[in-house]
Amino acid sequence: MAVEDAQVQSFLFYKVGTAIGISGVIWYFRGTIMHHIYHRMFAWFMNRITDRMNRGLWRKKERLFEVVKDYKEKVNKDLSILEVGAGTATNLKFFPSNTRLTCLDPNPHFAGYIENNLKTTDTVVQAEIVQGFAEKMPLEDNKFDVVVCTLVLCSVTDVSKSLQEIKRVLKPGGIFLCLEHVAAEKNTWTWTFQCIANPFHYYIGDGCLTKRDTELYLKDATFKELQVERFMSKSLPFWLKPCILATASV
């Protein structure tokens, strides 16, 4: 009996030790794993669903980018536009003609998809891809006429810093516009499910938070002429249906 107990203990020790060892290796190389596997797969997945998401949000995006076209007519010049969290450059179809575009995203694996998608549009006459985070953009002050982000502020680490950076890189009188999913009204079924799904969605969606009150952050950022419209998206999963369109100036 003692021999059998010793064998069981030895077996368990071996299994537990192996599991701990593997976990340690994964933890030590977590940065490399995230870079070469998770972020690459996330970029591939987002490229696969981009067209479907655009179709579902098409009318709302058309309304949002109509503001950009009106602004172009107002200032009577071609625009320099920054897309924050550009991903696969999902908004190319909505930019006005002769756009000079800068795509900012922390995930380097989106670059190839952006380059491919740029070949399909004739509205962008000049494009630059920059790797960087919204909270600390490697870009000059007062550089852009327009800054845009769609379904991005849900996943930045610090919304307030990101909005301050957006204000910094905008030219005086420039405009900012966004389309974001947001927290539902508290104590509703949707809000309850958002609370439950939030930790899982964070890891699956590369930092995406389901119940972020983005409208409050926008109001605290002291933009000029801030306008926010709430709507329920028909194309997003039900826990992401509460959305906003927002436009502002600096």
Stockholm file with secondary structure:
# STOCKHOLM 1.0

chainA/1-250         MAVEDAQVQSFLFYKVGTAIGISGVIWYFRGTIMHHIYHRMFAWFMNRITDRMNRGLWRKKERLFEVVKDYKEKVNKDLSILEVGAGTATNLKFFPSNTRLTCLDPNPHFAGYIENNLKTTDTVVQAEIVQGFAEKMPLEDNKFDVVVCTLVLCSVTDVSKSLQEIKRVLKPGGIFLCLEHVAAEKNTWTWTFQCIANPFHYYIGDGCLTKRDTELYLKDATFKELQVERFMSKSLPFWLKPCILATASV
#=GR chainA/1-250 SS CHHHHHHHHHHHHHHHHHHHHHHHHHHHTHHHHIIIIIHHHHHHHHHHHHHHHHHHTHHHHHHHHHHHHHHHHHHTSCCEEEEETCTTTTTGGGSCTTEEEEEEESCGGGHHHHHHHHTTCSSEEEEEEEECBTTBCSSCTTCEEEEEEESCTTTCSCHHHHHHHHHHHEEEEEEEEEEEECCCCTTSHHHHHHHHHHHHHHHHTTSCCTTCCHHHHHHHTTCEEEEEEEEECSSSCGGGCEEEEEEEEC
#=GC SS_cons         CHHHHHHHHHHHHHHHHHHHHHHHHHHHTHHHHIIIIIHHHHHHHHHHHHHHHHHHTHHHHHHHHHHHHHHHHHHTSCCEEEEETCTTTTTGGGSCTTEEEEEEESCGGGHHHHHHHHTTCSSEEEEEEEECBTTBCSSCTTCEEEEEEESCTTTCSCHHHHHHHHHHHEEEEEEEEEEEECCCCTTSHHHHHHHHHHHHHHHHTTSCCTTCCHHHHHHHTTCEEEEEEEEECSSSCGGGCEEEEEEEEC
//
